[in-house]
Amino acid sequence: MAGFVRELERRDGPALRLEQRAAGGVGCVVWDAALVLAKFLETGACPLARRHVLELGAGTGAVGIMAATLGANVTVTDLEELQELLMVNIENNKHLVTGSVRAKVLKWGEDVTEFQPPPDYILMADCIYYEESLEPLLKTLKDLTGPDTCVLCCYEQRTMGKNPEIEKKYFELLQRDFELEKIPLDRHDEEYRSEDIHIMNIHRKQVVGPQNPRMLWVIGKGP
């Protein structure tokens, strides 16, 4: 299938060369949110060396491959039809990788046992666009994350059609189980940033179990 290459500059060393496809759906091109998140990783805000990283909806693999050049051990995931493109881009950039990177099929909402234990980081760029995918995506996030997993979700805020409604629903559902913090624009890469593209730092809500009844009795008993 006909393709065209997008180069993504790196601060240290040669650019990533990312093959795209002229046809094949939304996963076959490098979207702006992927560029913003990939370049944010280069700022060093998140320590990636020797960390276990999983990218959801990886598409071309731009974000995950960038993480692998920063020393992370990365699994880039997407549907079966994107695996060939992911493997092409892994092969084209393997000489830049200082950690490791592999491609695997992961369909949102399905079993994630093979991706356990929970990763240190989950990366997502422009994964919020189909209303019917919201519930499966949230299930996958809940199944994959542990108490120490950091989810970095980068998305372009769109005002056309149902996009605002879908984004609003996604974040409402997400906040049932996760804490969200918006990363300020001035912490993004100086060149690769936009007022319309946001990065969210997301963690599982800490579950506070019932207090030990014996401890309550001891405390209440007094001297």
Disulfide bonds with the S-S distance in Angstrom:
none
